[in-house]
Amino acid sequence: MVLKKSIKLHKSKDANTQYLVIPASVVNDSQYPFKNKKILELEVNLEKGTVTLECVKSKKGD
């Protein structure tokens, strides 16, 4: 199953930083893989116009 939802990018007023706000309906789904404070890798594919987030494996294997 794929979790899919349209979201907006938000820009910080004080910096050149953008934020993705992931809705509670996605975060609360039992299949949602990301936990709070987890380190993620962001990949932007310019050719496809896609953004991918993946969990970074730590040395401890979590």
Stockholm file with secondary structure:
# STOCKHOLM 1.0

chainA/1-62         MVLKKSIKLHKSKDANTQYLVIPASVVNDSQYPFKNKKILELEVNLEKGTVTLECVKSKKGD
#=GR chainA/1-62 SS CCCCCCCCEEECSSSSCEEECCCHHHHTSTTCCCCTTCCEEEEEETTTTEEEEEECCCTTCC
#=GC SS_cons        CCCCCCCCEEECSSSSCEEECCCHHHHTSTTCCCCTTCCEEEEEETTTTEEEEEECCCTTCC
//
